[in-house]
Amino acid sequence: MQNDAIDMLPSQILFGLAILAFIALVVMEHLKPYRRFTEKIDKESFVTNTTTFLFNNIILTVLRATSLFIVAQQFSSHGLLSEMGGNNPVKWIFAFLLYDLAIYAWHVASHKYEFLWRFHKVHHSDKSFNTSTGFRFHVIDLFLEILYKCAFVVLIGVDAYLVLVMESVQLFFIFFHHSNITFENEKQLSNYIITPYLHRTHHSTLRSEHDSNYGIVLAFWDKLFDTRKELIPEKIGLDILEAENFLQLFFLAFITERNIRKLFQMIPKGRKTSG
Protein backbone atom coordinates (compact mmCIF):
# COMPACT_ATOMS: atom_id res chain seq x y z
CA MET A 1 0.00 0.00 0.00
CA GLN A 2 2.88 2.37 0.82
CA ASN A 3 4.51 1.66 -2.56
CA ASP A 4 1.22 2.43 -4.30
CA ALA A 5 1.10 5.79 -2.53
CA ILE A 6 4.67 6.55 -3.63
CA ASP A 7 3.84 5.55 -7.22
CA MET A 8 0.78 7.84 -7.24
CA LEU A 9 2.77 10.84 -5.95
CA PRO A 10 4.06 12.03 -9.39
CA SER A 11 0.51 12.07 -10.79
CA GLN A 12 -0.73 14.04 -7.78
CA ILE A 13 2.05 16.61 -8.23
CA LEU A 14 1.35 16.91 -11.97
CA PHE A 15 -2.39 17.22 -11.30
CA GLY A 16 -1.66 20.09 -8.92
CA LEU A 17 0.53 21.78 -11.55
CA ALA A 18 -2.25 21.33 -14.14
CA ILE A 19 -4.70 23.11 -11.82
CA LEU A 20 -2.20 25.96 -11.36
CA ALA A 21 -1.92 26.14 -15.16
CA PHE A 22 -5.73 26.32 -15.33
CA ILE A 23 -5.73 29.35 -13.02
CA ALA A 24 -2.94 31.05 -15.01
CA LEU A 25 -4.74 30.47 -18.33
CA VAL A 26 -8.02 31.81 -16.92
CA VAL A 27 -6.22 35.01 -15.90
CA MET A 28 -4.50 35.30 -19.29
CA GLU A 29 -7.66 34.88 -21.33
CA HIS A 30 -9.48 37.36 -19.06
CA LEU A 31 -6.78 40.00 -19.57
CA LYS A 32 -6.32 39.48 -23.31
CA PRO A 33 -8.93 37.16 -24.89
CA TYR A 34 -8.49 36.01 -28.48
CA ARG A 35 -12.25 36.12 -29.11
CA ARG A 36 -14.75 38.19 -27.16
CA PHE A 37 -18.00 36.55 -26.13
CA THR A 38 -20.80 38.38 -24.32
CA GLU A 39 -20.44 38.69 -20.56
CA LYS A 40 -23.57 36.56 -20.09
CA ILE A 41 -22.20 33.70 -22.21
CA ASP A 42 -18.78 33.84 -20.53
CA LYS A 43 -20.20 33.85 -16.99
CA GLU A 44 -22.76 31.13 -17.77
CA SER A 45 -20.05 28.99 -19.35
CA PHE A 46 -17.57 29.30 -16.47
CA VAL A 47 -20.15 28.64 -13.72
CA THR A 48 -21.70 25.68 -15.56
CA ASN A 49 -18.34 24.13 -16.43
CA THR A 50 -16.79 24.40 -12.97
CA THR A 51 -19.99 23.17 -11.28
CA THR A 52 -20.04 20.21 -13.66
CA PHE A 53 -16.41 19.46 -12.77
CA LEU A 54 -17.26 19.33 -9.04
CA PHE A 55 -20.40 17.22 -9.66
CA ASN A 56 -18.54 14.75 -11.88
CA ASN A 57 -15.68 14.32 -9.42
CA ILE A 58 -18.06 13.67 -6.52
CA ILE A 59 -19.88 10.98 -8.54
CA LEU A 60 -16.68 9.35 -9.80
CA THR A 61 -15.20 9.39 -6.28
CA VAL A 62 -18.32 7.73 -4.87
CA LEU A 63 -18.06 5.08 -7.60
CA ARG A 64 -14.34 4.72 -6.80
CA ALA A 65 -13.81 4.88 -10.56
CA THR A 66 -10.08 5.63 -10.46
CA SER A 67 -9.48 2.50 -8.39
CA LEU A 68 -10.36 0.55 -11.56
CA PHE A 69 -6.85 1.40 -12.78
CA ILE A 70 -5.36 -0.54 -9.85
CA VAL A 71 -7.62 -3.52 -10.65
CA ALA A 72 -6.61 -3.32 -14.32
CA GLN A 73 -2.93 -3.36 -13.36
CA GLN A 74 -3.35 -6.85 -11.89
CA PHE A 75 -4.05 -8.12 -15.43
CA SER A 76 -1.40 -6.13 -17.30
CA SER A 77 1.53 -8.54 -16.93
CA HIS A 78 1.08 -9.93 -20.47
CA GLY A 79 0.52 -6.63 -22.25
CA LEU A 80 2.51 -5.32 -25.20
CA LEU A 81 5.15 -3.48 -23.14
CA SER A 82 5.06 -5.66 -20.03
CA GLU A 83 8.48 -7.21 -20.69
CA MET A 84 10.17 -3.80 -20.52
CA GLY A 85 11.29 -2.65 -17.07
CA GLY A 86 8.96 -0.35 -15.13
CA ASN A 87 11.58 2.41 -14.90
CA ASN A 88 12.66 2.17 -18.53
CA PRO A 89 12.51 5.62 -20.23
CA VAL A 90 12.01 3.92 -23.62
CA LYS A 91 8.89 2.25 -22.20
CA TRP A 92 7.63 5.64 -21.00
CA ILE A 93 8.04 7.12 -24.48
CA PHE A 94 6.31 4.19 -26.21
CA ALA A 95 3.55 4.20 -23.58
CA PHE A 96 2.98 7.92 -24.05
CA LEU A 97 2.80 7.62 -27.85
CA LEU A 98 0.40 4.68 -27.66
CA TYR A 99 -1.68 6.44 -25.01
CA ASP A 100 -1.99 9.61 -27.07
CA LEU A 101 -2.97 7.52 -30.12
CA ALA A 102 -5.51 5.59 -28.04
CA ILE A 103 -7.14 8.81 -26.80
CA TYR A 104 -7.17 10.16 -30.37
CA ALA A 105 -9.01 6.98 -31.47
CA TRP A 106 -11.48 7.30 -28.57
CA HIS A 107 -12.14 10.91 -29.53
CA VAL A 108 -12.83 9.92 -33.14
CA ALA A 109 -15.20 7.17 -31.99
CA SER A 110 -17.01 9.65 -29.72
CA HIS A 111 -17.91 11.64 -32.83
CA LYS A 112 -18.62 8.74 -35.18
CA TYR A 113 -20.87 6.53 -33.03
CA GLU A 114 -24.23 7.92 -31.94
CA PHE A 115 -24.21 6.21 -28.53
CA LEU A 116 -20.89 7.84 -27.60
CA TRP A 117 -21.76 11.15 -29.27
CA ARG A 118 -24.89 11.57 -27.13
CA PHE A 119 -22.57 11.97 -24.10
CA HIS A 120 -19.63 13.65 -25.82
CA LYS A 121 -21.81 16.36 -27.36
CA VAL A 122 -22.23 17.79 -23.86
CA HIS A 123 -18.62 18.97 -24.19
CA HIS A 124 -19.48 20.66 -27.50
CA SER A 125 -22.55 22.43 -26.13
CA ASP A 126 -20.52 25.32 -24.71
CA LYS A 127 -21.36 28.53 -26.59
CA SER A 128 -18.08 29.98 -25.34
CA PHE A 129 -14.56 28.66 -25.84
CA ASN A 130 -12.41 29.06 -22.75
CA THR A 131 -10.17 27.15 -20.37
CA SER A 132 -13.12 25.96 -18.26
CA THR A 133 -14.55 24.19 -21.34
CA GLY A 134 -11.96 21.55 -20.50
CA PHE A 135 -14.14 20.67 -17.48
CA ARG A 136 -17.35 20.34 -19.50
CA PHE A 137 -17.92 16.60 -19.81
CA HIS A 138 -20.81 14.30 -19.04
CA VAL A 139 -20.09 11.99 -16.10
CA ILE A 140 -21.01 8.91 -18.17
CA ASP A 141 -18.61 10.06 -20.90
CA LEU A 142 -15.83 10.24 -18.28
CA PHE A 143 -16.74 6.85 -16.79
CA LEU A 144 -16.74 5.13 -20.19
CA GLU A 145 -13.37 6.72 -20.92
CA ILE A 146 -11.98 5.35 -17.63
CA LEU A 147 -13.06 1.83 -18.68
CA TYR A 148 -11.36 2.40 -22.04
CA LYS A 149 -8.16 3.54 -20.33
CA CYS A 150 -8.25 0.49 -18.06
CA ALA A 151 -8.35 -1.66 -21.21
CA PHE A 152 -5.27 0.28 -22.34
CA VAL A 153 -3.47 -0.62 -19.09
CA VAL A 154 -4.21 -4.31 -19.65
CA LEU A 155 -3.49 -4.49 -23.41
CA ILE A 156 -0.37 -2.32 -23.43
CA GLY A 157 0.97 -3.65 -20.13
CA VAL A 158 1.81 -0.41 -18.32
CA ASP A 159 1.57 0.51 -14.67
CA ALA A 160 -1.62 2.25 -13.59
CA TYR A 161 0.34 5.09 -11.97
CA LEU A 162 2.04 5.78 -15.34
CA VAL A 163 -1.38 6.20 -16.98
CA LEU A 164 -2.38 8.59 -14.20
CA VAL A 165 0.80 10.60 -14.81
CA MET A 166 -0.01 10.74 -18.54
CA GLU A 167 -3.57 11.76 -17.66
CA SER A 168 -2.22 14.74 -15.72
CA VAL A 169 -0.12 15.78 -18.71
CA GLN A 170 -3.19 15.35 -20.90
CA LEU A 171 -5.23 17.50 -18.51
CA PHE A 172 -2.74 20.34 -18.87
CA PHE A 173 -3.04 20.17 -22.66
CA ILE A 174 -6.84 20.07 -22.46
CA PHE A 175 -6.79 23.32 -20.47
CA PHE A 176 -4.22 24.80 -22.84
CA HIS A 177 -5.91 24.06 -26.16
CA HIS A 178 -9.32 25.18 -24.87
CA SER A 179 -7.97 28.52 -23.64
CA ASN A 180 -9.26 31.67 -25.32
CA ILE A 181 -5.78 33.01 -26.08
CA THR A 182 -3.36 33.33 -28.95
CA PHE A 183 0.37 33.97 -29.05
CA GLU A 184 3.25 34.52 -31.43
CA ASN A 185 4.19 31.53 -33.59
CA GLU A 186 1.12 29.60 -32.41
CA LYS A 187 0.35 28.40 -35.94
CA GLN A 188 3.89 27.06 -36.34
CA LEU A 189 3.72 25.31 -32.94
CA SER A 190 0.46 23.66 -34.02
CA ASN A 191 2.46 21.55 -36.47
CA TYR A 192 3.74 19.63 -33.45
CA ILE A 193 1.18 19.92 -30.62
CA ILE A 194 -2.51 20.78 -30.35
CA THR A 195 -2.97 24.51 -29.75
CA PRO A 196 -6.06 26.71 -29.33
CA TYR A 197 -5.62 27.70 -33.00
CA LEU A 198 -6.36 24.09 -34.01
CA HIS A 199 -8.87 23.14 -31.36
CA ARG A 200 -11.23 26.07 -32.00
CA THR A 201 -12.13 24.41 -35.29
CA HIS A 202 -13.09 21.30 -33.33
CA HIS A 203 -15.71 23.35 -31.46
CA SER A 204 -17.33 24.81 -34.58
CA THR A 205 -21.12 24.62 -34.76
CA LEU A 206 -20.81 23.03 -38.21
CA ARG A 207 -20.39 19.27 -37.98
CA SER A 208 -18.33 19.26 -41.16
CA GLU A 209 -15.82 21.40 -39.24
CA HIS A 210 -15.99 19.97 -35.71
CA ASP A 211 -15.43 16.42 -36.97
CA SER A 212 -11.72 17.21 -37.19
CA ASN A 213 -8.62 17.96 -35.09
CA TYR A 214 -9.18 15.11 -32.63
CA GLY A 215 -5.68 15.17 -31.14
CA ILE A 216 -5.12 15.91 -27.46
CA VAL A 217 -1.36 16.41 -27.18
CA LEU A 218 0.42 15.57 -30.45
CA ALA A 219 -0.64 17.06 -33.78
CA PHE A 220 0.87 14.09 -35.64
CA TRP A 221 -2.19 11.83 -35.53
CA ASP A 222 -4.51 14.26 -37.30
CA LYS A 223 -1.92 14.66 -40.07
CA LEU A 224 -1.41 10.90 -40.34
CA PHE A 225 -5.13 10.05 -40.53
CA ASP A 226 -6.11 13.12 -42.57
CA THR A 227 -8.43 14.61 -39.92
CA ARG A 228 -6.67 17.97 -39.63
CA LYS A 229 -8.45 21.19 -40.62
CA GLU A 230 -7.14 24.73 -40.30
CA LEU A 231 -9.86 27.37 -40.32
CA ILE A 232 -11.52 29.93 -38.06
CA PRO A 233 -15.03 28.78 -37.05
CA GLU A 234 -17.76 31.36 -37.45
CA LYS A 235 -19.77 30.07 -34.49
CA ILE A 236 -19.02 27.93 -31.41
CA GLY A 237 -21.30 25.31 -29.83
CA LEU A 238 -24.13 23.06 -31.00
CA ASP A 239 -26.57 24.11 -33.69
CA ILE A 240 -29.89 22.91 -32.19
CA LEU A 241 -29.25 21.80 -28.60
CA GLU A 242 -28.28 24.06 -25.70
CA ALA A 243 -27.68 23.73 -21.97
CA GLU A 244 -27.41 26.63 -19.53
CA ASN A 245 -26.58 24.85 -16.26
CA PHE A 246 -25.08 21.57 -15.12
CA LEU A 247 -28.47 19.85 -14.62
CA GLN A 248 -29.49 20.69 -18.18
CA LEU A 249 -26.03 19.54 -19.22
CA PHE A 250 -26.60 16.14 -17.58
CA PHE A 251 -29.96 15.55 -19.27
CA LEU A 252 -28.73 16.90 -22.62
CA ALA A 253 -27.16 13.48 -23.22
CA PHE A 254 -30.62 11.92 -23.40
CA ILE A 255 -31.85 14.32 -26.09
CA THR A 256 -30.44 13.75 -29.55
CA GLU A 257 -30.50 15.85 -32.68
CA ARG A 258 -32.48 13.03 -34.31
CA ASN A 259 -35.19 13.36 -31.60
CA ILE A 260 -35.42 17.09 -32.20
CA ARG A 261 -35.71 16.68 -35.96
CA LYS A 262 -38.42 14.02 -35.54
CA LEU A 263 -40.31 16.41 -33.26
CA PHE A 264 -40.09 19.18 -35.84
CA GLN A 265 -41.39 16.77 -38.49
CA MET A 266 -44.44 15.96 -36.33
CA ILE A 267 -45.44 19.63 -36.16
CA PRO A 268 -48.00 20.35 -38.91
CA LYS A 269 -46.74 22.69 -41.56
CA GLY A 270 -48.91 25.62 -42.59
CA ARG A 271 -50.37 25.74 -46.05
CA LYS A 272 -48.36 27.56 -48.62
CA THR A 273 -50.13 30.54 -50.06
CA SER A 274 -49.86 31.20 -53.74
CA GLY A 275 -48.16 34.47 -54.64
Helices and strands as residue ranges (DSSP letters): H 2-31, H 39-62, H 67-73, H 89-112, H 114-124, G 131-135, H 139-152, I 153-157, H 160-178, H 186-189, H 196-202, H 207-210, H 220-224, H 246-252, H 257-266
